[in-house]
């Protein structure tokens, strides 16, 4: 949207400097996100009460009329029709109030909003799909992002080519539910990845968050044949308790999840498997939490992202009984986060003394910083930003592994 407005003659100014147009992209994944979004909208209005304030994203999709009536914004756009931002802004500048929010449940096509530059030296992000049909009981996303819509493969490859021509070496595939890519028709995820691997200049492909059931043995085997795909997989767990997973409306059991991990490890050597966990979901007993803790310990994750449960109005979970006190949720999250630090150190330290390829992304203080294909952060003396180098890894200092460049390799 910024690029569209810039092409139409607008100039971006720093936040805090008076502007004619304010574009607020909102989130509604939690009640706290709602509050932060509303605060930002009020701040934008306060900076220039006569300016145009356009609100897009999930909060606009969910509360379109309230934002127009109660906050007095100029336009609400929602999670579709963002390509029409220039037209909408022009209508607002002409004195109109615009409600451009569509019925998201009726959306059937992917709205491509590719970017010409990622803002990073070596890594670019490509959104490959929109929407989700899983309806996990704690999640508002399916209601505000609509059904699965896959981006045409040629559009993805075109954006990858443009990014590569701009110097990007690694592309990260993102979306709401990228495991569902192709399920609404068109090329499969594997077919698209095969095409992406042929794009000149792209040396790494990194997958965003994946749902566990996609990792059948057949999928893992085929994926391992696409050598540019990094052995780094974020496989959402949420809970290691069968009872909690059932209440969450997740589509697997703990035993099935373990099977998916076995499939990955069968075809990848020491893959970095990371995950999300929610603590204190409604009804979670102490024993169910301990089941999750044991599961996490045994699974050998490379990294944990732990969140205490947060009620989201409009979801089935918000109406469930058995509320876990907030302090208990936080205490359980803290316990798992500490476990996650131990797992991270254990995973990272196994690479000390090994040779690895590192894509260096930035330089600072006489050192270059980058990541291995398994997303281990590395530091080496010298200036190598934008380059892929083979290194010898030494011991870690905090969260970073020290490295020596191996010249000639």
TAZIDA-V737444 format. One record per run of one state. SS is the DSSP state (@ for helix, = for strand, . for the rest). FROM is the first residue (numbers start at 1). LEN is the number of residues. If there is no record, write none. Layout:
# TAZIDA-V737444
ss=[SS & SS]
from=[FROM & FROM]
len=[LEN & LEN]
This chain:
# TAZIDA-V737444
ss=[. & @ & . & = & . & @ & . & = & @ & . & @ & . & = & . & @ & . & = & . & @ & . & = & . & @ & . & = & . & @ & . & = & . & @ & . & @ & . & = & . & = & @ & . & @ & . & = & . & = & . & = & . & @ & . & @ & . & = & . & @ & . & = & . & @ & . & @ & . & = & . & = & . & = & . & = & . & = & .]
from=[1 & 2 & 8 & 21 & 27 & 31 & 48 & 52 & 58 & 63 & 64 & 72 & 75 & 79 & 82 & 94 & 98 & 100 & 104 & 107 & 123 & 131 & 141 & 146 & 149 & 151 & 153 & 166 & 170 & 176 & 178 & 181 & 189 & 197 & 204 & 208 & 210 & 212 & 215 & 217 & 225 & 229 & 230 & 232 & 237 & 238 & 239 & 242 & 249 & 254 & 268 & 272 & 280 & 286 & 300 & 303 & 309 & 316 & 320 & 326 & 350 & 355 & 365 & 367 & 373 & 377 & 382 & 388 & 398 & 400 & 406]
len=[1 & 6 & 13 & 6 & 4 & 17 & 4 & 6 & 5 & 1 & 8 & 3 & 4 & 3 & 12 & 4 & 2 & 4 & 3 & 16 & 8 & 10 & 5 & 3 & 2 & 2 & 13 & 4 & 6 & 2 & 3 & 8 & 8 & 7 & 4 & 2 & 2 & 3 & 2 & 8 & 4 & 1 & 2 & 5 & 1 & 1 & 3 & 7 & 5 & 14 & 4 & 8 & 6 & 14 & 3 & 6 & 7 & 4 & 6 & 24 & 5 & 10 & 2 & 6 & 4 & 5 & 6 & 10 & 2 & 6 & 4]
